[in-house]
Amino acid sequence: MSRGYFETIWLFIWNNLIKNSLVYKGLKGFYEWIVGLWQNSLITSWFRNKFIEESPWNSGIGRIFGYPFTVLENINKKNSEKITDLMEKSIVIKGFKYFLHNIIALNLRYMGTVLISFGVADLIILALKGGKLVLPLAVIGAGLILSIFDVNFVDYIKPSLLSKFAENLLGTELTYSHYYLTRCSKKSRFISAVIFGLLGGIVAGTGSFIYGALVLCGIVGASLVFYKTEVGVFATAFLAPILPTMLVAGMVFLCMVSLLARSLYTRNFKWKKDGMGFLVAVMIFVFFASVLKSFGVSKSIQVFLMYMLFMAFYFVVINTVKTEKMYKDLMTVFVLSATAVSIYGFCQYLFGWNVNQAWMDEEMFEDIKMRIYSTLENPNVLGEYLLLAIPMSVGLMWTKKKWLSKIFYLGTTGILFLALILTFSRGCWIGLMVTAAAFVTFVSGKLWGLLLLALPVLPFVIPDSIIKRFTSVGNMEDTSTSYRVFIWMGTFALLKDYWFGGIGMGQEAFTNIYPFYSYNGIVAPHAHNTFLQLWVETGIWGLLVFVFIMFMYFKYTAVIMKHHKKGSEIHTLSVALSSGILGFLVQSMFDNTFYNYRVFMIFWLVLAMTMSAPQTAEVKEEQDD
């Protein structure tokens, strides 16, 4: 295949003008010298060779924390076959299986039967109530048309050009074999179609049509998650930044119940816990201890329950994501969701949808008319989420083999980057710079040469509003900066009295105590610094545990990088994930990044994704052998 014009021109410039230049040779020599010092240093050697596995779970404290897992494994050993037999004989479960497999297969006759039953139940109730009958009649009509064809529509989607295009675009293979043909052919399956259709129709008639439709969608979603826990994990990763917090909590809880059920009936099920999981359990215990001495116990309990639920999702992910394909597909879903969230943010910016500009200093930045926040309620929160998503998008672009996929992920990276710019969050901008520096250093350090050449040009390309916003960091005339500085001063004053045990979790405990230490009459819901907030809430122990978790996380990433050669997909994607976490921690110095529950959950999700990388690579190696 002949080279394109741009590639030919670039190769000519590279080989004749750049590669042989004194500047390039000097930069290359300096880079190789730095790399040599780094690779041969004692710090690097220690980072890459020492890390914790499952051994902490064998300690006294580990056995206590691991007791629930041990109980579940013992139940599995004694009763897995009995539970499986009961499930196979259960009429209710059989009905759900018929419903689920026919929906997955998109069996038109089955779906038509569901719609007819739905419409008939809704029609009868509305007729008795004297309501409008147009909508249920339309549903019945659509059901009658679908019921003519007893085919699985998925069989027509799989070989389609659209499906092939989607696979090439996303750089992954779409699978359609999650249903059993035997469950899509028996006539008895229509009993379940009638039952579920009537259930939805009754809800629609007594409540509203939307509620009835939501009931059916809920049954489909719950059935899918119980059938395959990974469906719930993928759905949660996609919907976490979009849905309200309580719905996200419900999805996480459903995933946990699904995995617990699977651990009981799957023969010889073994829970994966790992060393990082032990530290997560310790952090949950520290949060619990802080509740006991809180100055706002009732609210602290609520915060703790949400934190515990979202941190426990870590164990769901590492016990679910077990193949390299699943690992990369989860990153793809994450990036697609972030892209959708960013596009909605652009619509906010362009059309003024649901705009709240409480975060703007209009006197100092009068040329900045809006900061986007999309579905995440606050520009800084959106920026924190994008800090985790952007390196994933770059990592996928870097590792894809086909040009169509590379171009697609280049596009998603551009969308996410522009959305981050439009948040006008200076802490997130600094975090992104650190993220980019880490990614370039550990994936392709030679790019530093091009970056040094590009730096002098940037001031002439970047808009003045962005330059002015960025250079205002540290300017006390900016109300945002002065606001944070005064809060930090008040927080340090508070810590003089509560540095050891903290004041308890949540906004209520903070607002009950902080006003006695505030500077300049500043009122604040939190410390605007994640590390300070953890220290205030949980005492010095919580801060130390969290810092140790982060330390061991990057230590483990270094081990992954050592065991997977530079340029491999696992190496590049692991660097992408960890560089995102690094940028997130930088922003955490300027804001309480755990204030938003959904971002808190996403943070632990990304940690779990990183820790899943080694086992997915091991599975691939076994398959290759």
N, C-alpha and C positions, 0 to 999 in steps of 0.2 A: 504494500500500500504506500503510495507516494506521500511525502510530507506536505502539509499545508503551507501556505505562504508565510503565516506568522511564525510557525515553528522553524522554517528555513531561515527567516530573517534573524530570529532569536539565536539559532545555532551559529550563524555567521558572526553576530555581535559577540556572543560568548567566547567562541574559539579564537577570534582574531583581535578583539578589542579588550575584553575583560580578563580572560584566563591568563594571558601572557603579560598583563600589565604589572608594574611594580607595586601598585596599590593592592591589587588582588593577592599577589604573592606575599606581601608583607602581612596582610590581614590573615591569610591562610596560615602562615607560620606562627603568628601570634595565637590564633585559635588552637592549633595543634599543640602549642606549648601549654596553654591553659588546660586543654583536655588531658594532656599527660600528667600534669600536676594533680588534677582532680581524680583521675583513675588510679593513681598510685598512692594517694593519700590514705592515712590511717582512718580518717573519718569515713571516707567512701567504703573502705574495706569493712569497717564495723557496721555501717548502715546496710550493706548488701548481704552480710552473712549471719546476722543475728536477728531473729524475730520470733515472736511467740506463735505457737501452733495451738493444739487443743490441750496442752499440758495444764494450763490453769484450771480447767474443769475437773482435774483429778485431785486438786487441793481440797482442804476442808471447806473453804468458802465456795469453791467451784461446785462441790457436790450439793451444797445447799441451793445455790442458784440453779443448778442443773436438775434439781429434784423433779420438777414438772416434766422435763424431757424423759427422765428415767422412768417415771410412772407410765408415761405414754408408750414407751418402748416395751415395758413389761406387759402392759395390756395387749399390745400388738402380738407379742410372742405367744401369749396364752389364748387369745380370742380372735385373731385375725381371720382364721378360716370360718369360725362361727358367725362372725359379723358379715363376712362375704356371703355366706349361705342365706342369712336372714335378708340381706339386701336383694339377692337374686330372687327370693320368694315373695318379696314385698310387692303388692299390687300397686301401691302408691308410687314407689320408685320406678316400677316398670312403666307406669303411665307417664312419669316425667321423662323417662328415657325415650319413649316414643315421640313425645312432644319435642324434645331437644334435638334428636337426630333428624327428624323431618324438617325442622326449622333450619338446622345447619345445612341440610341438603337443598333447602329451598324447594321442597316438594310442593308443586302448585296445587294439587288436589287437596292435600292436607291443609295448606294455608287457606284455601278456599272454604273448606269445611269450618275452620276456626272463625272466619269472617262471617259466614252464614249464621252460625250459632250466636256469635256476638251480636249481629244485627237483629236477629229474631228476638233475643232477650231484651235488647234495648228498645225495639219497636213495641213489644207488648207492654212494657212498663210505661213508656211515653204515651201510648194510646190510652192507658188507664188514667194517666195524669193529665191528659189533654195537651200534650206537648207537640212540637213539630216533628214530623216523621220523615222528612226529606233525607237527613243524614243516615239513619239506620237503613232506609230503603236503598240508598246508594251503596252502603257497605254490603248488603245482601246481594245486590246486583254484581258488585265486583267479585264477591265470593263465588257466585254461580259461574261467572266467566272462568275464574281460575280453576274451579273444580272439574272443568271439562278435560283438563290436561293432567294426566297422572305421570308427571316427569319430574326429575330432579334438575332444577335449573342450573345448579352449580356445575353439572356435567357440560353445559354449554359455555359457561364462563371460563373454565380452566384452559381450553385450547384457543380462546379468543385472542385477537390481536391486541385488544385493550389490556388483557391480563399480561401478555408478553411485554407490552410497552411499560406497564407498571413495574414489572420485575427488573427490566433494564434500567428504568429511571431510579428506582430505589436501591438497586444493586443487591437484591435478595430474591430468593425463590419463594413464591407464594404457595402455600399448601392448602389443598381442598379435601383431604382424605380423613377428616375428623368424624365422619358419620358412618354408620353401618348400614349396608344395603338391605340387610334382613329386616331392620326396623322401619324401612321405608317402603315395604312391599306388602306386609300383612294387613288384612282388612280390619283386624282388631285395633289397629292404631287410631282409627277414626273415632273410637270411643273417647280417647283422651282429647282429641281435637274438639269434640262437642263439649266436653266438660270444661276445658279451659276457655273456650269461646263463650260459653254461657256465663262463666265466672266474670269475665271481662265485661260482657253485656249487662249483667246485673249491676255492676259497679257504675257503668256508664249511664244506665237508666235511673238509678237512685241518686247518683251524684252528678257527674258530667261526663261527656264523651271523652274528654282529655284524661280524666281519672281512669276510665276504663282502659284506654289505650296504654296508659302508664303501668297499670297492673299487669297487662300482657307483656309489655317490655321488661318489667321488673322480673317476671317469672322467667323470661328468656335469659336475662342477664344473670340471675341467681343460678339458674340451671347450668349455664355455661361455666360459671366460676366453680361450681361444685364438680362439674365434669372434668375440668382442667384448671387447676389453680393458676397456672401461668396466664390464662385469659384474664383473670382478675388483676394480676400484677401488671400486665400490659395496659389494661383499661385504666387502672389507677394512675400509672405513669402518664397516660395521655390526658386524663380528666382532672388530675390534681390541681393544675393552675386555672381550671375553667369553672368547676363546680364549687358551690359553697362548702365551707369547712365541714359541716356536719354530714353532708353527703359523702365527702371524701373519707371521713371517719367511718361511715357505714360501709364503704367499699373495702377499706382496709380490714375492718372487722370481719366482713364476709370472706375475704381472702384467708384470714387466720382460721376461721371455722372450717373452711374447705380443706386447708392443709392439715388441720387437726384430725378431721374425718379421714383424710387419706392416710395419715400416719397410723390409724387404727385398723384399717382393713387391708392395706398393702402389705403383703407378706415380707417379713424381714426389713421393715422400714427402719432406717437409721438416721437419726437427726444429725445434721451438720451444724456444729456450733462455732468452731474456730476461736482463735485467741482474741480477735477483735470483738466477736460476739460476747466473750466474757467481760470485756471492758464496757460494752454496751449495757450488760446486765448490772455492772457495778455503778454505772452512771444512773440507771433507773433507780437503784437502791439509794443513791445519794439524793436524788430528787424526792424520793419518798421520805427520807429522813428530814429534809427541809420542811416538809408539810407539817411535821409534828411540832415544830417550834415556830410556825408561821404567825405573823401579825394579822393575817386574814385567812383563817383556816379554811372556811367554806370555799372561797375562790381558789385557794391554793390546791385543794383537792381536785377541783375541776381541771385546773391547768395540769396537774400531775397525771390525771387519767388520760388526757389528750396526749401528753408527752409519752407516757408509757405505751399507749396504743401505737403511736407513730414510730417510736423507737423499736417496738417489737416487730414492726414490719420488716426490719433488717433480717430477722430470722426467716421470714416468709420468702424473701428474695433469694437468700443464699441457699435455701432448700428447694427452690423452684427453678432458678436459672442454672442449668447444668450442661448445656451444650453451647458451643461457640456460636452457632446460628442464632440461638435464643438470646445470647448475650448481645450480639450485634443488632438483632432485630429490636431489642428493648431500647437500645440507643437510638435507633431509627424512629421508633414511636415517640420517644422523648423529644427528638428534634422536630418532628412533624407537629407535635403539640405546641412547642415553643414558637414555631413558625406561624401557626394559626393565631396564637395569642398576640404575636407581634403585628400581624396583619390587622387584627382588630384594633390594636393601638394606633396604627396608621389611620384607620377610619376615624378614630377619636380625633386625631390631629387634623385631618382634612375636613371632617363634617361636624366637629364639635359635639360628638355623642357623649352624653352623660358626663360632662366635664366639671371637674372640681379643681380649682387652682389655689387651694389653701397652702401649697408648698412654695409658691413663688414670692421672691423678694422683688416686687415690681419697681421699687425705687432704684435699686442697684442694677437690676437686669430688665429694664423696660423694653428691650428689643426681643426678649424671650417671652412669647405670648402664651405658651402652653408647655406642660410636661406630661407626657403620656404615662398612663399606668395600666391601661387595658383592663384585664379581669382581676387584677391583683391589688386594687384599692389604693395603691400608693406608688409613686414613681420609683422610690428607692427599693421597694419590695420587688417590683418588676425587674429592676436592674439586677438585684441579687439572684433572681431566678435565671435571668439571661446569662449571668456569669457562669452558671453551671451548664447551660445549654450550648453556648457558642463554641467552647473547645470540643464538645462532642461532635458538632456539625463539622468543624475543621478536621477532626480525627477521621470521620467517615469519608470526607472528601479526599483526605490524604491516602486512605487505604483502599479505595475503590479502584478496580482495574479498568472498567469501561468509561470512556469519555463522557457518555451521556449521564452516568451516575455522578462523575466528578463535577460536571457542569451544574447538575441539580443541587448538589450539596454546597457548591460554591454560591449558588443563588440563595439557599437557605441561610448560609453564613452571612451573606450581605444583608439579608432582611433582618436577622437577629442583631447584627452589628448596628444597623441604622436605628433599630428600635432602642437599643441601649443608649445611643447618642441622644435620642429624643427624650429619654428620661431626664437628661441633664443632671444625672446623679454623679457628682464629682468623685465620691468614694468608689463607685462602681467603675468609673473610667480608670482610676488608679489601679483598681483590682484587675481590670482587663489588661492593662499594661504589664502587670506582674504575671498574669496568666500567659500572655503572649511570649514574654521573656522565658518563662519556664518551658513552654512547649517547644519553642525554637531551639533552646539550648539542648534539650534531651532528645529531640527528634531529628533536627537538621541544623546543627550549629553553624554551618556555612552561610546560612541565610542572614546571620548577623552582619556580614559584609554588605549585602544589599540594603539592609536596614540602616546601616550607618550612612550609606549614600543617599537614602531617601529622607533622613531626618532634616537636612537643611531645606528641603523642598516643602515640608509639611506646613510651615507657617503661612505659605502663600496659597495653600489649597484649602485649609480648614477655615470655615466661616468665623468672622470676628466674634459672634455671640458665643461660640463654643470656646474660643481662646480666652475670652473675657471671663467666662464661667469657670474655666479650669484654673486660670491664674489667680482667681479669688480665693483659692484654698489658703486658709490661715488669715484672711483679711477679717478683722474683727468688726469692720463696718457692715459686713454681710450678716444679716440677722440669723441665718442658718448656722454660720460658724460660731458667732457669739453665743447663740442659744446652746449649742453643744458644749462649748467650753465651760459655761456657767453650770451646766448640768454635771459635767465631769468633776468640777470643783466641789459641788454639793455632794456628789457620790463619794468622793474620797474623804470628805468630812464625815459622812455617814459610816464609812468603813473603819474609821478610827475606833468606833464603838462596837461594830458588828463584824469585824474582819474574820473572826474565827468560825462562828456558826451561822452567820447570815440572818436574814429577816423573814425568809419564806418565799415561796414561789408566787408569781403572778402580779398583776397590776395593782390589786387592792392592797397587798402587803407593802408594796413600794410607795404608793400614794398615802398610806397611813403614816409612814415613818419619814419619807424624804422631805416633806415640807419643813420639818424641824431643822434641817441642815441645808436648805436651798440657798443659793446665792442670787442676789438681785431680784428676788421675788419670782424666780422662774418656776413655773409649774410644769411637771413632766410625768408621763406615764411609765417611763423606764429610763435606763441610764444612757441610752443611745451609744452603747458599746457592749457587744456581746460578752466579752471577757469580764468587764466590770459588772454586768448584769448577773452573770453566773456567780461571781464572787459575792455580790450583795445578797442574792437569793439563797445560795447554798453554802456560803462560807468558803474559806480557803480550800476546803476539801473538794468541793465541786469544781472550782477553777483548776486545781491540780489534776484531777481525774480527766477533765476535758482536754487540757493541754497534753496530757500523756496519751490520750486517745489519738489526738492529731499527730503527735510525734510518732507513735507506732504505725499509724496509717501511712505516713510518708516513708517510714522505714520499710514497711511491707511493699509499697510501690517500688522502692529501690530493688528489693529482692526480685520482684516480677521482671523488672527491666534487666536484671542480671541473667535470669534464667531464660529469657526470650530475646533473641538477637535483635539488634537495632534494625529497624526497617520492617520487622514482622508486624502483623496486624495487632496482636495482643500487646506488644511493646508500645506501639503508637497510640492505641486506644486507652491503655492504662495511663500513659502520660497525659492524654487529653482529659481524662476524668480527674486525675490528681491535680493537674494545673488549674482546672476549674475550681476545685476545692480550695486551692491556695489563694486564688483571686477572691473567692467568697470570704475567706478568713481575713483578707486585707480589708474588704468592705466592712467586716464585722468590727473593725476598730473604730469605725465612724458611725455605726448604727447597731441596734439590737436586731440582728438578722433572724433571731428565733422568735421575735414578737409575733410574726405571722405563722399560724399553725401549719398552713400548707407548705410554706417554704421550709419550715422545720422538718416536715415529713420528707420533702424532696431531698433535703440535705442528707438524711440517713439513707434514703434510697440510692443516692449516688455513691455513698460509702459502700453499701452492699453490692452495687454493681461492680465496683473496683475489686472487691474481695471475691467476687464470683469468677473473675477472669482466669485465675490459675486452674480451677477445676474444669472449666469449659475447655481449656487447652489440653488438659489431661485426657478428657473424654475423646477429643479429636485424635490425639496420638494413639489411643487404644483402638479407635475405629480404623486409623490408617494402618496399624499393625495387622 
